[in-house]
Amino acid sequence: MSHAGRLLTTTDLPVSEVMNESGFTNQNIFNQLFKNLYGMTPRQSRISTVNTEYSKESI
């Protein structure tokens, strides 16, 4: 799951590809496990990372 988190924050791969690259075949299970671990869905994590990077650039 840490691999998935790293891919979401360092690449622009679609969440479905991140899921596959991380060895998952069921998106519901992947989303559930990710949310249990990180407190947000993979999509929310990606959006949060993008917003954080955008905020850093505007400083």
N, CA, C and O atoms as a Maestro MAE file, in Angstrom:
{
 s_m_m2io_version
 :::
 2.0.0
}

f_m_ct {
 s_m_title
 :::
 protein
 m_atom[236] {
  # First column is atom index #
  i_m_mmod_type
  r_m_x_coord
  r_m_y_coord
  r_m_z_coord
  i_m_residue_number
  s_m_chain_name
  s_m_pdb_residue_name
  s_m_pdb_atom_name
  i_m_atomic_number
  :::
  1 25 0.814 -1.178 0.000 1 A "MET " " N  " 7
  2 3 0.000 0.000 0.000 1 A "MET " " CA " 6
  3 2 0.872 1.261 0.000 1 A "MET " " C  " 6
  4 15 0.488 2.284 -0.566 1 A "MET " " O  " 8
  5 25 2.042 1.184 0.634 2 A "SER " " N  " 7
  6 3 2.929 2.351 0.617 2 A "SER " " CA " 6
  7 2 3.403 2.642 -0.809 2 A "SER " " C  " 6
  8 15 3.626 3.798 -1.168 2 A "SER " " O  " 8
  9 25 3.557 1.596 -1.614 3 A "HIS " " N  " 7
  10 3 3.920 1.777 -3.021 3 A "HIS " " CA " 6
  11 2 2.828 2.569 -3.741 3 A "HIS " " C  " 6
  12 15 3.126 3.467 -4.528 3 A "HIS " " O  " 8
  13 25 1.584 2.240 -3.474 4 A "ALA " " N  " 7
  14 3 0.461 2.950 -4.090 4 A "ALA " " CA " 6
  15 2 0.467 4.418 -3.665 4 A "ALA " " C  " 6
  16 15 0.282 5.308 -4.495 4 A "ALA " " O  " 8
  17 25 0.677 4.667 -2.387 5 A "GLY " " N  " 7
  18 3 0.728 6.044 -1.902 5 A "GLY " " CA " 6
  19 2 1.840 6.828 -2.566 5 A "GLY " " C  " 6
  20 15 1.668 7.998 -2.910 5 A "GLY " " O  " 8
  21 25 2.977 6.186 -2.744 6 A "ARG " " N  " 7
  22 3 4.117 6.847 -3.399 6 A "ARG " " CA " 6
  23 2 3.797 7.151 -4.860 6 A "ARG " " C  " 6
  24 15 4.098 8.242 -5.345 6 A "ARG " " O  " 8
  25 25 3.190 6.196 -5.565 7 A "LEU " " N  " 7
  26 3 2.833 6.415 -6.970 7 A "LEU " " CA " 6
  27 2 1.814 7.544 -7.114 7 A "LEU " " C  " 6
  28 15 1.893 8.342 -8.048 7 A "LEU " " O  " 8
  29 25 0.876 7.606 -6.201 8 A "LEU " " N  " 7
  30 3 -0.146 8.659 -6.279 8 A "LEU " " CA " 6
  31 2 0.446 10.045 -6.071 8 A "LEU " " C  " 6
  32 15 -0.041 11.025 -6.633 8 A "LEU " " O  " 8
  33 25 1.496 10.124 -5.264 9 A "THR " " N  " 7
  34 3 2.068 11.436 -4.971 9 A "THR " " CA " 6
  35 2 3.212 11.816 -5.902 9 A "THR " " C  " 6
  36 15 3.588 12.987 -5.960 9 A "THR " " O  " 8
  37 25 3.772 10.858 -6.632 10 A "THR " " N  " 7
  38 3 4.935 11.178 -7.464 10 A "THR " " CA " 6
  39 2 4.716 10.984 -8.956 10 A "THR " " C  " 6
  40 15 5.592 11.317 -9.755 10 A "THR " " O  " 8
  41 25 3.556 10.450 -9.349 11 A "THR " " N  " 7
  42 3 3.271 10.248 -10.770 11 A "THR " " CA " 6
  43 2 1.891 10.794 -11.095 11 A "THR " " C  " 6
  44 15 1.130 11.173 -10.205 11 A "THR " " O  " 8
  45 25 1.584 10.827 -12.378 12 A "ASP " " N  " 7
  46 3 0.236 11.211 -12.787 12 A "ASP " " CA " 6
  47 2 -0.516 10.013 -13.376 12 A "ASP " " C  " 6
  48 15 -1.454 10.171 -14.158 12 A "ASP " " O  " 8
  49 25 -0.079 8.813 -12.979 13 A "LEU " " N  " 7
  50 3 -0.777 7.599 -13.412 13 A "LEU " " CA " 6
  51 2 -2.224 7.628 -12.917 13 A "LEU " " C  " 6
  52 15 -2.491 8.115 -11.818 13 A "LEU " " O  " 8
  53 25 -3.150 7.117 -13.711 14 A "PRO " " N  " 7
  54 3 -4.535 6.999 -13.230 14 A "PRO " " CA " 6
  55 2 -4.587 6.086 -11.998 14 A "PRO " " C  " 6
  56 15 -3.762 5.185 -11.846 14 A "PRO " " O  " 8
  57 25 -5.552 6.330 -11.140 15 A "VAL " " N  " 7
  58 3 -5.697 5.534 -9.922 15 A "VAL " " CA " 6
  59 2 -5.821 4.051 -10.263 15 A "VAL " " C  " 6
  60 15 -5.285 3.205 -9.548 15 A "VAL " " O  " 8
  61 25 -6.522 3.731 -11.345 16 A "SER " " N  " 7
  62 3 -6.673 2.317 -11.729 16 A "SER " " CA " 6
  63 2 -5.328 1.682 -12.057 16 A "SER " " C  " 6
  64 15 -5.113 0.506 -11.763 16 A "SER " " O  " 8
  65 25 -4.416 2.447 -12.665 17 A "GLU " " N  " 7
  66 3 -3.087 1.903 -12.955 17 A "GLU " " CA " 6
  67 2 -2.249 1.768 -11.694 17 A "GLU " " C  " 6
  68 15 -1.491 0.810 -11.544 17 A "GLU " " O  " 8
  69 25 -2.385 2.720 -10.798 18 A "VAL " " N  " 7
  70 3 -1.692 2.642 -9.512 18 A "VAL " " CA " 6
  71 2 -2.146 1.383 -8.788 18 A "VAL " " C  " 6
  72 15 -1.332 0.655 -8.220 18 A "VAL " " O  " 8
  73 25 -3.447 1.133 -8.813 19 A "MET " " N  " 7
  74 3 -4.008 -0.061 -8.188 19 A "MET " " CA " 6
  75 2 -3.375 -1.316 -8.785 19 A "MET " " C  " 6
  76 15 -2.937 -2.200 -8.049 19 A "MET " " O  " 8
  77 25 -3.326 -1.398 -10.113 20 A "ASN " " N  " 7
  78 3 -2.738 -2.567 -10.778 20 A "ASN " " CA " 6
  79 2 -1.250 -2.695 -10.488 20 A "ASN " " C  " 6
  80 15 -0.762 -3.796 -10.234 20 A "ASN " " O  " 8
  81 25 -0.529 -1.590 -10.522 21 A "GLU " " N  " 7
  82 3 0.912 -1.608 -10.244 21 A "GLU " " CA " 6
  83 2 1.199 -2.049 -8.811 21 A "GLU " " C  " 6
  84 15 2.284 -2.547 -8.512 21 A "GLU " " O  " 8
  85 25 0.220 -1.862 -7.932 22 A "SER " " N  " 7
  86 3 0.386 -2.222 -6.527 22 A "SER " " CA " 6
  87 2 -0.086 -3.639 -6.233 22 A "SER " " C  " 6
  88 15 -0.053 -4.080 -5.084 22 A "SER " " O  " 8
  89 25 -0.525 -4.351 -7.264 23 A "GLY " " N  " 7
  90 3 -0.887 -5.754 -7.107 23 A "GLY " " CA " 6
  91 2 -2.341 -6.014 -6.755 23 A "GLY " " C  " 6
  92 15 -2.689 -7.128 -6.363 23 A "GLY " " O  " 8
  93 25 -3.198 -5.007 -6.887 24 A "PHE " " N  " 7
  94 3 -4.616 -5.191 -6.583 24 A "PHE " " CA " 6
  95 2 -5.406 -5.371 -7.865 24 A "PHE " " C  " 6
  96 15 -5.069 -4.798 -8.902 24 A "PHE " " O  " 8
  97 25 -6.464 -6.175 -7.787 25 A "THR " " N  " 7
  98 3 -7.329 -6.392 -8.948 25 A "THR " " CA " 6
  99 2 -8.751 -5.928 -8.696 25 A "THR " " C  " 6
  100 15 -9.550 -5.848 -9.629 25 A "THR " " O  " 8
  101 25 -9.078 -5.622 -7.451 26 A "ASN " " N  " 7
  102 3 -10.423 -5.195 -7.096 26 A "ASN " " CA " 6
  103 2 -10.348 -3.757 -6.576 26 A "ASN " " C  " 6
  104 15 -9.765 -3.501 -5.523 26 A "ASN " " O  " 8
  105 25 -10.943 -2.824 -7.324 27 A "GLN " " N  " 7
  106 3 -10.837 -1.420 -6.962 27 A "GLN " " CA " 6
  107 2 -11.544 -1.103 -5.642 27 A "GLN " " C  " 6
  108 15 -11.076 -0.248 -4.890 27 A "GLN " " O  " 8
  109 25 -12.649 -1.767 -5.349 28 A "ASN " " N  " 7
  110 3 -13.351 -1.519 -4.083 28 A "ASN " " CA " 6
  111 2 -12.470 -1.879 -2.888 28 A "ASN " " C  " 6
  112 15 -12.394 -1.124 -1.918 28 A "ASN " " O  " 8
  113 25 -11.811 -3.025 -2.962 29 A "ILE " " N  " 7
  114 3 -10.930 -3.448 -1.871 29 A "ILE " " CA " 6
  115 2 -9.736 -2.504 -1.764 29 A "ILE " " C  " 6
  116 15 -9.348 -2.112 -0.664 29 A "ILE " " O  " 8
  117 25 -9.153 -2.139 -2.910 30 A "PHE " " N  " 7
  118 3 -8.031 -1.211 -2.918 30 A "PHE " " CA " 6
  119 2 -8.418 0.114 -2.262 30 A "PHE " " C  " 6
  120 15 -7.697 0.621 -1.403 30 A "PHE " " O  " 8
  121 25 -9.558 0.672 -2.669 31 A "ASN " " N  " 7
  122 3 -10.016 1.946 -2.093 31 A "ASN " " CA " 6
  123 2 -10.261 1.830 -0.595 31 A "ASN " " C  " 6
  124 15 -9.894 2.723 0.169 31 A "ASN " " O  " 8
  125 25 -10.877 0.740 -0.179 32 A "GLN " " N  " 7
  126 3 -11.186 0.522 1.236 32 A "GLN " " CA " 6
  127 2 -9.907 0.424 2.076 32 A "GLN " " C  " 6
  128 15 -9.789 1.080 3.111 32 A "GLN " " O  " 8
  129 25 -8.964 -0.388 1.631 33 A "LEU " " N  " 7
  130 3 -7.705 -0.540 2.365 33 A "LEU " " CA " 6
  131 2 -6.919 0.763 2.399 33 A "LEU " " C  " 6
  132 15 -6.349 1.126 3.428 33 A "LEU " " O  " 8
  133 25 -6.891 1.464 1.274 34 A "PHE " " N  " 7
  134 3 -6.180 2.739 1.205 34 A "PHE " " CA " 6
  135 2 -6.797 3.738 2.176 34 A "PHE " " C  " 6
  136 15 -6.083 4.430 2.901 34 A "PHE " " O  " 8
  137 25 -8.124 3.811 2.187 35 A "LYS " " N  " 7
  138 3 -8.813 4.749 3.074 35 A "LYS " " CA " 6
  139 2 -8.585 4.384 4.537 35 A "LYS " " C  " 6
  140 15 -8.395 5.271 5.368 35 A "LYS " " O  " 8
  141 25 -8.600 3.108 4.860 36 A "ASN " " N  " 7
  142 3 -8.347 2.679 6.243 36 A "ASN " " CA " 6
  143 2 -6.945 3.074 6.699 36 A "ASN " " C  " 6
  144 15 -6.742 3.436 7.858 36 A "ASN " " O  " 8
  145 25 -5.988 3.003 5.790 37 A "LEU " " N  " 7
  146 3 -4.604 3.303 6.130 37 A "LEU " " CA " 6
  147 2 -4.304 4.801 6.142 37 A "LEU " " C  " 6
  148 15 -3.639 5.296 7.052 37 A "LEU " " O  " 8
  149 25 -4.796 5.522 5.131 38 A "TYR " " N  " 7
  150 3 -4.432 6.929 4.964 38 A "TYR " " CA " 6
  151 2 -5.531 7.920 5.358 38 A "TYR " " C  " 6
  152 15 -5.286 9.125 5.409 38 A "TYR " " O  " 8
  153 25 -6.740 7.420 5.637 39 A "GLY " " N  " 7
  154 3 -7.817 8.311 6.051 39 A "GLY " " CA " 6
  155 2 -8.494 9.049 4.912 39 A "GLY " " C  " 6
  156 15 -9.311 9.940 5.145 39 A "GLY " " O  " 8
  157 25 -8.160 8.684 3.678 40 A "MET " " N  " 7
  158 3 -8.801 9.269 2.507 40 A "MET " " CA " 6
  159 2 -8.687 8.282 1.355 40 A "MET " " C  " 6
  160 15 -7.857 7.373 1.378 40 A "MET " " O  " 8
  161 25 -9.529 8.473 0.351 41 A "THR " " N  " 7
  162 3 -9.484 7.588 -0.807 41 A "THR " " CA " 6
  163 2 -8.263 7.921 -1.659 41 A "THR " " C  " 6
  164 15 -7.675 8.990 -1.500 41 A "THR " " O  " 8
  165 25 -7.877 7.026 -2.556 42 A "PRO " " N  " 7
  166 3 -6.750 7.320 -3.440 42 A "PRO " " CA " 6
  167 2 -6.979 8.610 -4.244 42 A "PRO " " C  " 6
  168 15 -6.055 9.401 -4.436 42 A "PRO " " O  " 8
  169 25 -8.182 8.806 -4.697 43 A "ARG " " N  " 7
  170 3 -8.496 10.014 -5.468 43 A "ARG " " CA " 6
  171 2 -8.337 11.259 -4.598 43 A "ARG " " C  " 6
  172 15 -7.762 12.254 -5.040 43 A "ARG " " O  " 8
  173 25 -8.835 11.211 -3.381 44 A "GLN " " N  " 7
  174 3 -8.691 12.338 -2.463 44 A "GLN " " CA " 6
  175 2 -7.212 12.607 -2.180 44 A "GLN " " C  " 6
  176 15 -6.801 13.762 -2.072 44 A "GLN " " O  " 8
  177 25 -6.425 11.558 -2.062 45 A "SER " " N  " 7
  178 3 -4.991 11.697 -1.830 45 A "SER " " CA " 6
  179 2 -4.329 12.399 -3.008 45 A "SER " " C  " 6
  180 15 -3.500 13.289 -2.817 45 A "SER " " O  " 8
  181 25 -4.688 12.008 -4.205 46 A "ARG " " N  " 7
  182 3 -4.126 12.621 -5.418 46 A "ARG " " CA " 6
  183 2 -4.500 14.103 -5.466 46 A "ARG " " C  " 6
  184 15 -3.649 14.948 -5.742 46 A "ARG " " O  " 8
  185 25 -5.761 14.418 -5.202 47 A "ILE " " N  " 7
  186 3 -6.222 15.812 -5.225 47 A "ILE " " CA " 6
  187 2 -5.497 16.624 -4.155 47 A "ILE " " C  " 6
  188 15 -5.089 17.759 -4.402 47 A "ILE " " O  " 8
  189 25 -5.338 16.050 -2.982 48 A "SER " " N  " 7
  190 3 -4.645 16.724 -1.886 48 A "SER " " CA " 6
  191 2 -3.200 17.021 -2.259 48 A "SER " " C  " 6
  192 15 -2.695 18.105 -1.965 48 A "SER " " O  " 8
  193 25 -2.539 16.079 -2.897 49 A "THR " " N  " 7
  194 3 -1.150 16.260 -3.315 49 A "THR " " CA " 6
  195 2 -1.042 17.360 -4.362 49 A "THR " " C  " 6
  196 15 -0.149 18.204 -4.291 49 A "THR " " O  " 8
  197 25 -1.942 17.352 -5.324 50 A "VAL " " N  " 7
  198 3 -1.934 18.372 -6.374 50 A "VAL " " CA " 6
  199 2 -2.158 19.748 -5.762 50 A "VAL " " C  " 6
  200 15 -1.471 20.703 -6.123 50 A "VAL " " O  " 8
  201 25 -3.112 19.861 -4.839 51 A "ASN " " N  " 7
  202 3 -3.389 21.140 -4.193 51 A "ASN " " CA " 6
  203 2 -2.204 21.613 -3.363 51 A "ASN " " C  " 6
  204 15 -1.910 22.809 -3.339 51 A "ASN " " O  " 8
  205 25 -1.524 20.707 -2.690 52 A "THR " " N  " 7
  206 3 -0.351 21.056 -1.888 52 A "THR " " CA " 6
  207 2 0.775 21.556 -2.786 52 A "THR " " C  " 6
  208 15 1.419 22.560 -2.483 52 A "THR " " O  " 8
  209 25 1.007 20.859 -3.882 53 A "GLU " " N  " 7
  210 3 2.060 21.280 -4.818 53 A "GLU " " CA " 6
  211 2 1.729 22.640 -5.415 53 A "GLU " " C  " 6
  212 15 2.621 23.471 -5.583 53 A "GLU " " O  " 8
  213 25 0.468 22.878 -5.737 54 A "TYR " " N  " 7
  214 3 0.051 24.161 -6.311 54 A "TYR " " CA " 6
  215 2 0.271 25.272 -5.298 54 A "TYR " " C  " 6
  216 15 0.723 26.359 -5.656 54 A "TYR " " O  " 8
  217 25 -0.045 25.008 -4.038 55 A "SER " " N  " 7
  218 3 0.133 25.993 -2.983 55 A "SER " " CA " 6
  219 2 1.612 26.351 -2.809 55 A "SER " " C  " 6
  220 15 1.944 27.515 -2.589 55 A "SER " " O  " 8
  221 25 2.492 25.366 -2.904 56 A "LYS " " N  " 7
  222 3 3.934 25.614 -2.764 56 A "LYS " " CA " 6
  223 2 4.445 26.501 -3.895 56 A "LYS " " C  " 6
  224 15 5.312 27.349 -3.683 56 A "LYS " " O  " 8
  225 25 3.902 26.303 -5.101 57 A "GLU " " N  " 7
  226 3 4.355 27.085 -6.242 57 A "GLU " " CA " 6
  227 2 3.930 28.541 -6.149 57 A "GLU " " C  " 6
  228 15 4.621 29.414 -6.674 57 A "GLU " " O  " 8
  229 25 2.819 28.821 -5.499 58 A "SER " " N  " 7
  230 3 2.319 30.190 -5.456 58 A "SER " " CA " 6
  231 2 2.943 31.009 -4.338 58 A "SER " " C  " 6
  232 15 2.636 32.193 -4.194 58 A "SER " " O  " 8
  233 25 3.823 30.394 -3.540 59 A "ILE " " N  " 7
  234 3 4.482 31.138 -2.441 59 A "ILE " " CA " 6
  235 2 5.632 31.945 -2.975 59 A "ILE " " C  " 6
  236 15 6.309 32.636 -2.213 59 A "ILE " " O  " 8
  :::
 }
 m_bond[235] {
  # First column is bond index #
  i_m_from
  i_m_to
  i_m_order
  :::
  1 1 2 1
  2 2 3 1
  3 3 4 2
  4 3 5 1
  5 5 6 1
  6 6 7 1
  7 7 8 2
  8 7 9 1
  9 9 10 1
  10 10 11 1
  11 11 12 2
  12 11 13 1
  13 13 14 1
  14 14 15 1
  15 15 16 2
  16 15 17 1
  17 17 18 1
  18 18 19 1
  19 19 20 2
  20 19 21 1
  21 21 22 1
  22 22 23 1
  23 23 24 2
  24 23 25 1
  25 25 26 1
  26 26 27 1
  27 27 28 2
  28 27 29 1
  29 29 30 1
  30 30 31 1
  31 31 32 2
  32 31 33 1
  33 33 34 1
  34 34 35 1
  35 35 36 2
  36 35 37 1
  37 37 38 1
  38 38 39 1
  39 39 40 2
  40 39 41 1
  41 41 42 1
  42 42 43 1
  43 43 44 2
  44 43 45 1
  45 45 46 1
  46 46 47 1
  47 47 48 2
  48 47 49 1
  49 49 50 1
  50 50 51 1
  51 51 52 2
  52 51 53 1
  53 53 54 1
  54 54 55 1
  55 55 56 2
  56 55 57 1
  57 57 58 1
  58 58 59 1
  59 59 60 2
  60 59 61 1
  61 61 62 1
  62 62 63 1
  63 63 64 2
  64 63 65 1
  65 65 66 1
  66 66 67 1
  67 67 68 2
  68 67 69 1
  69 69 70 1
  70 70 71 1
  71 71 72 2
  72 71 73 1
  73 73 74 1
  74 74 75 1
  75 75 76 2
  76 75 77 1
  77 77 78 1
  78 78 79 1
  79 79 80 2
  80 79 81 1
  81 81 82 1
  82 82 83 1
  83 83 84 2
  84 83 85 1
  85 85 86 1
  86 86 87 1
  87 87 88 2
  88 87 89 1
  89 89 90 1
  90 90 91 1
  91 91 92 2
  92 91 93 1
  93 93 94 1
  94 94 95 1
  95 95 96 2
  96 95 97 1
  97 97 98 1
  98 98 99 1
  99 99 100 2
  100 99 101 1
  101 101 102 1
  102 102 103 1
  103 103 104 2
  104 103 105 1
  105 105 106 1
  106 106 107 1
  107 107 108 2
  108 107 109 1
  109 109 110 1
  110 110 111 1
  111 111 112 2
  112 111 113 1
  113 113 114 1
  114 114 115 1
  115 115 116 2
  116 115 117 1
  117 117 118 1
  118 118 119 1
  119 119 120 2
  120 119 121 1
  121 121 122 1
  122 122 123 1
  123 123 124 2
  124 123 125 1
  125 125 126 1
  126 126 127 1
  127 127 128 2
  128 127 129 1
  129 129 130 1
  130 130 131 1
  131 131 132 2
  132 131 133 1
  133 133 134 1
  134 134 135 1
  135 135 136 2
  136 135 137 1
  137 137 138 1
  138 138 139 1
  139 139 140 2
  140 139 141 1
  141 141 142 1
  142 142 143 1
  143 143 144 2
  144 143 145 1
  145 145 146 1
  146 146 147 1
  147 147 148 2
  148 147 149 1
  149 149 150 1
  150 150 151 1
  151 151 152 2
  152 151 153 1
  153 153 154 1
  154 154 155 1
  155 155 156 2
  156 155 157 1
  157 157 158 1
  158 158 159 1
  159 159 160 2
  160 159 161 1
  161 161 162 1
  162 162 163 1
  163 163 164 2
  164 163 165 1
  165 165 166 1
  166 166 167 1
  167 167 168 2
  168 167 169 1
  169 169 170 1
  170 170 171 1
  171 171 172 2
  172 171 173 1
  173 173 174 1
  174 174 175 1
  175 175 176 2
  176 175 177 1
  177 177 178 1
  178 178 179 1
  179 179 180 2
  180 179 181 1
  181 181 182 1
  182 182 183 1
  183 183 184 2
  184 183 185 1
  185 185 186 1
  186 186 187 1
  187 187 188 2
  188 187 189 1
  189 189 190 1
  190 190 191 1
  191 191 192 2
  192 191 193 1
  193 193 194 1
  194 194 195 1
  195 195 196 2
  196 195 197 1
  197 197 198 1
  198 198 199 1
  199 199 200 2
  200 199 201 1
  201 201 202 1
  202 202 203 1
  203 203 204 2
  204 203 205 1
  205 205 206 1
  206 206 207 1
  207 207 208 2
  208 207 209 1
  209 209 210 1
  210 210 211 1
  211 211 212 2
  212 211 213 1
  213 213 214 1
  214 214 215 1
  215 215 216 2
  216 215 217 1
  217 217 218 1
  218 218 219 1
  219 219 220 2
  220 219 221 1
  221 221 222 1
  222 222 223 1
  223 223 224 2
  224 223 225 1
  225 225 226 1
  226 226 227 1
  227 227 228 2
  228 227 229 1
  229 229 230 1
  230 230 231 1
  231 231 232 2
  232 231 233 1
  233 233 234 1
  234 234 235 1
  235 235 236 2
  :::
 }
}
